[in-house]
């Protein structure tokens, strides 16, 4: 998971912050898709499932759940 964890402090971290602050659903879906691809490439199933959940809840316009899921993202690297 070295490659995936190093992206947490780079552009993806900035994108996560932006998504969390602005909550623009199209940006959140794009972020979830990027995370899922990286997670699958690193065989990180919990993170891939999280990305699927985030995308689904965003597409359902479930704002409270999307906020909660975005908050959980940082927990994958603590």
MODELLER restraints for C-alpha pairs under 7 A, 6 or more apart:
rsr = mdl.restraints
at = mdl.atoms
rsr.add(forms.Gaussian(group=physical.xy_distance, feature=features.Distance(at['CA:1:A'], at['CA:42:A']), mean=5.83, stdev=0.5))
rsr.add(forms.Gaussian(group=physical.xy_distance, feature=features.Distance(at['CA:4:A'], at['CA:38:A']), mean=6.49, stdev=0.5))
rsr.add(forms.Gaussian(group=physical.xy_distance, feature=features.Distance(at['CA:5:A'], at['CA:77:A']), mean=6.82, stdev=0.5))
rsr.add(forms.Gaussian(group=physical.xy_distance, feature=features.Distance(at['CA:19:A'], at['CA:27:A']), mean=6.43, stdev=0.5))
rsr.add(forms.Gaussian(group=physical.xy_distance, feature=features.Distance(at['CA:19:A'], at['CA:28:A']), mean=5.73, stdev=0.5))
rsr.add(forms.Gaussian(group=physical.xy_distance, feature=features.Distance(at['CA:20:A'], at['CA:67:A']), mean=6.89, stdev=0.5))
rsr.add(forms.Gaussian(group=physical.xy_distance, feature=features.Distance(at['CA:20:A'], at['CA:70:A']), mean=6.25, stdev=0.5))
rsr.add(forms.Gaussian(group=physical.xy_distance, feature=features.Distance(at['CA:25:A'], at['CA:58:A']), mean=6.09, stdev=0.5))
rsr.add(forms.Gaussian(group=physical.xy_distance, feature=features.Distance(at['CA:29:A'], at['CA:55:A']), mean=5.19, stdev=0.5))
rsr.add(forms.Gaussian(group=physical.xy_distance, feature=features.Distance(at['CA:29:A'], at['CA:58:A']), mean=6.65, stdev=0.5))
rsr.add(forms.Gaussian(group=physical.xy_distance, feature=features.Distance(at['CA:32:A'], at['CA:51:A']), mean=4.83, stdev=0.5))
rsr.add(forms.Gaussian(group=physical.xy_distance, feature=features.Distance(at['CA:32:A'], at['CA:54:A']), mean=6.31, stdev=0.5))
rsr.add(forms.Gaussian(group=physical.xy_distance, feature=features.Distance(at['CA:32:A'], at['CA:55:A']), mean=5.72, stdev=0.5))
rsr.add(forms.Gaussian(group=physical.xy_distance, feature=features.Distance(at['CA:33:A'], at['CA:51:A']), mean=6.85, stdev=0.5))
rsr.add(forms.Gaussian(group=physical.xy_distance, feature=features.Distance(at['CA:35:A'], at['CA:51:A']), mean=6.23, stdev=0.5))
rsr.add(forms.Gaussian(group=physical.xy_distance, feature=features.Distance(at['CA:36:A'], at['CA:48:A']), mean=4.70, stdev=0.5))
rsr.add(forms.Gaussian(group=physical.xy_distance, feature=features.Distance(at['CA:36:A'], at['CA:51:A']), mean=5.31, stdev=0.5))
rsr.add(forms.Gaussian(group=physical.xy_distance, feature=features.Distance(at['CA:39:A'], at['CA:45:A']), mean=6.79, stdev=0.5))
rsr.add(forms.Gaussian(group=physical.xy_distance, feature=features.Distance(at['CA:39:A'], at['CA:47:A']), mean=5.90, stdev=0.5))
rsr.add(forms.Gaussian(group=physical.xy_distance, feature=features.Distance(at['CA:39:A'], at['CA:48:A']), mean=5.21, stdev=0.5))
rsr.add(forms.Gaussian(group=physical.xy_distance, feature=features.Distance(at['CA:40:A'], at['CA:48:A']), mean=6.16, stdev=0.5))
rsr.add(forms.Gaussian(group=physical.xy_distance, feature=features.Distance(at['CA:54:A'], at['CA:66:A']), mean=6.14, stdev=0.5))
rsr.add(forms.Gaussian(group=physical.xy_distance, feature=features.Distance(at['CA:54:A'], at['CA:69:A']), mean=6.24, stdev=0.5))
rsr.add(forms.Gaussian(group=physical.xy_distance, feature=features.Distance(at['CA:57:A'], at['CA:65:A']), mean=6.65, stdev=0.5))
rsr.add(forms.Gaussian(group=physical.xy_distance, feature=features.Distance(at['CA:57:A'], at['CA:66:A']), mean=6.05, stdev=0.5))
rsr.add(forms.Gaussian(group=physical.xy_distance, feature=features.Distance(at['CA:58:A'], at['CA:66:A']), mean=6.05, stdev=0.5))
